[in-house]
Amino acid sequence: MSDTAFRCGTVALLGRPNVGKSTLMNHIIRAKVAIVTPKPQTTRHRILGIYNDDARQLIFVDTPGIHKGDKQLNRNMVRIAYGAAEEADVLAIMQDVTCPLDRVTRELIERFADGRLKQPRIHVLNKVDAIKKEALLPRLAMMQQLDPGATAYIPVSARRGVQIETLLDQLTLLLPEQPPLHDPDWFTDQSQRQLAAEYVREQVFLAMQQEIPFQTAVDIERFEEHGGSVEVDAVILVGSERHKPMVIGKGGERMKDIGTRARMGLEKLLDCRIHLNLWVRVDADWFNHPGKLSDLGLGAD
């Protein structure tokens, strides 16, 4: 960066589910604060990831994937995404170049290109490591045609770190000159309790394959520090009685595996010993109850 003035601001990561928003943010801040799975709609709420160096502080807002859905949870997630866009200094609109440009992505691009939001926009074309260069050029040309007012169109690979420094430099130029908004030692605004819930939910998603991940949530009922260790009681909520044995697995093996993997991830992140106790509880239609969604941090605000 040639500009020596300190810059700081927020960058909203926007796009459909599974375009790589969480992977990109985790790579940039070098910590896993947003869970990543192959499942759609993995990110359910607004997550901050904070990148710091001597010249800048970029506050990334990882948003739920923009999608269609008739449940209260779906509607809350989309409102959260658009709300983050309205409050950000810069919009980073992501897409997966290994997939054709679908109608929802096109509508998303056109919505932000229409001038209603005044923030500068950068289009991030992710997963370029998975396609040939000659396939990328028509996609870049299409983006320039759909949103000619965007500041930049940057091909990246969030998984492999391709062009990430270029993206950071372009984003930084669009941020206001101001001192840092967060302590330079921070890398997220999520509490350890929230991170514990997310790490357990990630392992539920991965363990359930094509079964019931969207109808599950995790509620942390106890998070207590004891010297150099932490005791965590977590409840996995499912929407139906028939889902409960599916999460537990034969002889409790699936539940044990979920707990072991979540515990190991948390121990690495928090650098302490974790004692994780898991239960499964049926809470029918929790994803349509505004009060329960609010209790789980999944409200629309």
Solvent accessible surface area in square Angstrom, and as a share of the most:
residue,aa,sasa,rsa
1,M,90,0.40
2,S,114,0.74
3,D,48,0.25
4,T,130,0.76
5,A,37,0.28
6,F,58,0.24
7,R,33,0.12
8,C,0,0.00
9,G,0,0.00
10,T,30,0.18
11,V,0,0.00
12,A,0,0.00
13,L,1,0.00
14,L,0,0.00
15,G,0,0.00
16,R,70,0.26
17,P,23,0.14
18,N,63,0.32
19,V,10,0.06
20,G,13,0.13
21,K,11,0.05
22,S,14,0.09
23,T,38,0.22
24,L,0,0.00
25,M,0,0.00
26,N,20,0.10
27,H,77,0.34
28,I,4,0.02
29,I,17,0.09
30,R,189,0.69
31,A,22,0.17
32,K,72,0.31
33,V,1,0.00
34,A,0,0.00
35,I,3,0.01
36,V,61,0.35
37,T,12,0.07
38,P,104,0.65
39,K,21,0.09
40,P,81,0.51
41,Q,33,0.15
42,T,13,0.08
43,T,12,0.07
44,R,2,0.01
45,H,30,0.13
46,R,107,0.39
47,I,1,0.00
48,L,9,0.04
49,G,0,0.00
50,I,3,0.02
51,Y,20,0.08
52,N,44,0.23
53,D,56,0.29
54,D,148,0.76
55,A,36,0.28
56,R,15,0.05
57,Q,0,0.00
58,L,0,0.00
59,I,2,0.01
60,F,0,0.00
61,V,10,0.06
62,D,0,0.00
63,T,0,0.00
64,P,0,0.00
65,G,3,0.03
66,I,11,0.05
67,H,13,0.06
68,K,139,0.59
69,G,38,0.37
70,D,116,0.60
71,K,59,0.25
72,Q,31,0.14
73,L,0,0.00
74,N,10,0.05
75,R,102,0.37
76,N,4,0.02
77,M,0,0.00
78,V,31,0.18
79,R,115,0.42
80,I,17,0.08
81,A,0,0.00
82,Y,34,0.13
83,G,26,0.25
84,A,9,0.07
85,A,0,0.00
86,E,110,0.49
87,E,145,0.65
88,A,7,0.05
89,D,49,0.26
90,V,0,0.00
91,L,1,0.00
92,A,0,0.00
93,I,1,0.00
94,M,1,0.00
95,Q,4,0.02
96,D,16,0.08
97,V,11,0.06
98,T,63,0.36
99,C,64,0.38
100,P,114,0.72
101,L,26,0.13
102,D,53,0.27
103,R,149,0.54
104,V,18,0.10
105,T,8,0.05
106,R,91,0.33
107,E,72,0.32
108,L,4,0.02
109,I,1,0.00
110,E,78,0.35
111,R,104,0.38
112,F,2,0.01
113,A,29,0.22
114,D,76,0.39
115,G,32,0.31
116,R,167,0.61
117,L,39,0.19
118,K,175,0.74
119,Q,27,0.12
120,P,45,0.28
121,R,25,0.09
122,I,0,0.00
123,H,0,0.00
124,V,0,0.00
125,L,0,0.00
126,N,4,0.02
127,K,65,0.28
128,V,24,0.14
129,D,55,0.28
130,A,69,0.53
131,I,44,0.22
132,K,147,0.62
133,K,149,0.63
134,E,117,0.52
135,A,57,0.44
136,L,19,0.09
137,L,99,0.49
138,P,81,0.51
139,R,26,0.09
140,L,31,0.15
141,A,58,0.45
142,M,67,0.30
143,M,0,0.00
144,Q,91,0.41
145,Q,149,0.66
146,L,33,0.16
147,D,1,0.00
148,P,106,0.67
149,G,59,0.57
150,A,13,0.10
151,T,66,0.38
152,A,14,0.11
153,Y,44,0.17
154,I,9,0.04
155,P,24,0.15
156,V,0,0.00
157,S,1,0.00
158,A,1,0.01
159,R,163,0.60
160,R,154,0.56
161,G,23,0.22
162,V,65,0.37
163,Q,76,0.34
164,I,11,0.06
165,E,99,0.45
166,T,58,0.33
167,L,0,0.00
168,L,3,0.02
169,D,47,0.24
170,Q,59,0.26
171,L,0,0.00
172,T,4,0.02
173,L,88,0.44
174,L,50,0.25
175,L,3,0.02
176,P,52,0.33
177,E,107,0.48
178,Q,56,0.25
179,P,99,0.62
180,P,57,0.36
181,L,105,0.52
182,H,47,0.21
183,D,70,0.36
184,P,88,0.55
185,D,125,0.65
186,W,123,0.43
187,F,75,0.31
188,T,16,0.10
189,D,57,0.30
190,Q,16,0.07
191,S,54,0.35
192,Q,77,0.34
193,R,102,0.37
194,Q,87,0.38
195,L,5,0.03
196,A,0,0.00
197,A,18,0.14
198,E,10,0.05
199,Y,9,0.03
200,V,0,0.00
201,R,9,0.03
202,E,4,0.02
203,Q,23,0.10
204,V,1,0.00
205,F,2,0.01
206,L,66,0.33
207,A,21,0.16
208,M,0,0.00
209,Q,108,0.48
210,Q,163,0.72
211,E,78,0.35
212,I,14,0.07
213,P,16,0.10
214,F,48,0.20
215,Q,60,0.27
216,T,1,0.01
217,A,2,0.02
218,V,13,0.08
219,D,36,0.18
220,I,14,0.07
221,E,87,0.39
222,R,74,0.27
223,F,35,0.15
224,E,72,0.32
225,E,119,0.54
226,H,101,0.45
227,G,85,0.81
228,G,65,0.63
229,S,20,0.13
230,V,6,0.04
231,E,38,0.17
232,V,0,0.00
233,D,20,0.11
234,A,0,0.00
235,V,1,0.01
236,I,0,0.00
237,L,1,0.01
238,V,0,0.00
239,G,12,0.12
240,S,32,0.20
241,E,123,0.55
242,R,162,0.59
243,H,2,0.01
244,K,70,0.30
245,P,82,0.52
246,M,53,0.24
247,V,0,0.00
248,I,55,0.28
249,G,22,0.21
250,K,189,0.80
251,G,81,0.78
252,G,22,0.21
253,E,110,0.49
254,R,68,0.25
255,M,29,0.13
256,K,137,0.58
257,D,61,0.32
258,I,1,0.01
259,G,12,0.12
260,T,48,0.28
261,R,135,0.49
262,A,1,0.01
263,R,71,0.26
264,M,114,0.51
265,G,23,0.22
266,L,1,0.00
267,E,39,0.17
268,K,178,0.75
269,L,37,0.19
270,L,31,0.16
271,D,129,0.67
272,C,36,0.22
273,R,145,0.53
274,I,2,0.01
275,H,73,0.32
276,L,29,0.15
277,N,49,0.25
278,L,30,0.15
279,W,127,0.45
280,V,14,0.08
281,R,108,0.39
282,V,44,0.25
283,D,38,0.20
284,A,64,0.50
285,D,57,0.29
286,W,0,0.00
287,F,13,0.05
288,N,54,0.28
289,H,84,0.37
290,P,90,0.57
291,G,49,0.47
292,K,47,0.20
293,L,0,0.00
294,S,69,0.45
295,D,113,0.58
296,L,30,0.15
297,G,47,0.45
298,L,9,0.05
299,G,19,0.18
300,A,38,0.29
301,D,180,0.93
